[in-house]
Amino acid sequence: MNEETIRRRLLLGRSFITKFSDEEGVDEDYETDQTLKKPQPPLVKPPMRGPEAAIALPTDFAALPVDNDFLHVINSRASHRVYTQEPMSLLQISYLLWCCQGVKTLRGKSYATLRTVPSGGARHPFECYLALQRVEGAADGLYHYLPLTHELEFLGARDDLPDFIARSVSGQAWAAKANAVFYFSCVFYRAEWRYGIWAHAPILMDSGHVTENLYLAATSLSLGGCAIAAVDPAAANAAFGLDGREETVFYAMPVGTVRSSDKPQEDAFYAFVREQGL
Ligand SMILES: Cc1cc2nc3c(=O)[nH]c(=O)nc-3n(C[C@H](O)[C@H](O)[C@H](O)COP(=O)(O)O)c2cc1C
């Protein structure tokens, strides 16, 4: 690639992040579909299978040993890539899903969902799919989260589940030992309806909230996870039946059981804070 092309690509990337208003003269007559009063897309994807595939998620979170020391959770959060492969419970999965995508209420009749994470214009353009293994109360296989009813729907088993997981995250084989891999897809039009050609940077901003909540929720249960941008969309989309254009997987996060000795050394952290005079 020549210097000029590299410079042009860099500027394009920068303007992707900074452009929320008109690119001089180019988009001044542009109106979004919401402004044009086109119908709003559905708030969530409808179930992909029949009601027999739906599993109600338990919500008695009081039964979980949640670390409620907020600062301790914040300071302990770290990326974990080593998992001990002990079982997890469906209640833990339910808690993690609630914390990163749970719907608290509807705004208007069906104008927006308000969730445990923020989202620009409350568009919440994401769907969450899971690969589960070693989760008590859930067969190993692929799932889709139904946030309006807080249910999981079973999409099917796979004989090659660990292989699939490794492939879906571009060969990062450590991920295949996680109990749960969260795959986040984007349904683009949900955000584009409101923000049109300016929708895409806010989509990425929104996704950071989702995985950070997932990191913190996992930490509060003494579990560990690691955000993954290096997904293989083709592998993940094929597994979940997504077309890759209107909806595509773009972000993932394995979560699993971790050894306490693999957890961040808090004493070291506080020594560092003291050393730095923070
Ligand atoms: C957007 C994003 C993408 C990431 N992608 C990967 C990845 O593909 N593979 C990986 O091992 N870690 C990935 N990470 C984890 C980072 O490497 C990690 O957050 C960083 O090294 C800081 O460590 P910490 O999370 O323990 O503070 C990603 C993190 C973020 C936020």
The ligand as an SDF file (V2000), in Angstrom:
LIG
                    3D

 31 33  0  0  0  0  0  0  0  0999 V2000
  -12.1740   -4.1430   22.0680 C   0  0  0  0  0  0  0  0  0  0  0  0
  -11.2800   -5.1820   22.7090 C   0  0  0  0  0  0  0  0  0  0  0  0
  -10.8020   -6.2200   21.9400 C   0  0  0  0  0  0  0  0  0  0  0  0
   -9.9930   -7.2070   22.5040 C   0  0  0  0  0  0  0  0  0  0  0  0
   -9.6280   -8.2830   21.7370 N   0  0  0  0  0  0  0  0  0  0  0  0
   -8.8560   -9.2370   22.2870 C   0  0  0  0  0  0  0  0  0  0  0  0
   -8.5170  -10.3960   21.5340 C   0  0  0  0  0  0  0  0  0  0  0  0
   -8.9110  -10.5800   20.3890 O   0  0  0  0  0  0  0  0  0  0  0  0
   -7.7430  -11.3360   22.1420 N   0  0  0  0  0  0  0  0  0  0  0  0
   -7.2980  -11.1960   23.4280 C   0  0  0  0  0  0  0  0  0  0  0  0
   -6.6010  -12.0840   23.9230 O   0  0  0  0  0  0  0  0  0  0  0  0
   -7.6150  -10.1030   24.1730 N   0  0  0  0  0  0  0  0  0  0  0  0
   -8.3940   -9.1300   23.6420 C   0  0  0  0  0  0  0  0  0  0  0  0
   -8.7770   -8.0620   24.3950 N   0  0  0  0  0  0  0  0  0  0  0  0
   -8.3270   -7.9450   25.7990 C   0  0  0  0  0  0  0  0  0  0  0  0
   -7.2120   -6.9150   25.9140 C   0  0  0  0  0  0  0  0  0  0  0  0
   -6.0170   -7.4630   25.4190 O   0  0  0  0  0  0  0  0  0  0  0  0
   -7.0740   -6.5050   27.4060 C   0  0  0  0  0  0  0  0  0  0  0  0
   -8.2130   -5.7850   27.7920 O   0  0  0  0  0  0  0  0  0  0  0  0
   -5.8290   -5.6600   27.6030 C   0  0  0  0  0  0  0  0  0  0  0  0
   -4.6510   -6.3890   27.3950 O   0  0  0  0  0  0  0  0  0  0  0  0
   -5.7830   -5.0630   29.0050 C   0  0  0  0  0  0  0  0  0  0  0  0
   -5.8110   -6.0640   30.0040 O   0  0  0  0  0  0  0  0  0  0  0  0
   -6.9540   -6.1150   31.1130 P   0  0  0  0  0  0  0  0  0  0  0  0
   -8.2910   -6.2770   30.4230 O   0  0  0  0  0  0  0  0  0  0  0  0
   -6.6120   -7.2870   31.9470 O   0  0  0  0  0  0  0  0  0  0  0  0
   -6.9200   -4.8170   31.8720 O   0  0  0  0  0  0  0  0  0  0  0  0
   -9.6120   -7.0980   23.8580 C   0  0  0  0  0  0  0  0  0  0  0  0
  -10.1030   -6.0610   24.6380 C   0  0  0  0  0  0  0  0  0  0  0  0
  -10.9440   -5.1200   24.0830 C   0  0  0  0  0  0  0  0  0  0  0  0
  -11.5190   -4.0370   24.9540 C   0  0  0  0  0  0  0  0  0  0  0  0
  1  2  1  0
  2  3  1  0
  2 30  2  0
  3  4  2  0
  4  5  1  0
  4 28  1  0
  5  6  2  0
  6  7  1  0
  6 13  1  0
  7  8  2  0
  7  9  1  0
  9 10  1  0
 10 11  2  0
 10 12  1  0
 12 13  2  0
 13 14  1  0
 14 15  1  0
 14 28  1  0
 15 16  1  0
 16 17  1  0
 16 18  1  0
 18 19  1  0
 18 20  1  0
 20 21  1  0
 20 22  1  0
 22 23  1  0
 23 24  1  0
 24 25  2  0
 24 26  1  0
 24 27  1  0
 28 29  2  0
 29 30  1  0
 30 31  1  0
M  END
$$$$
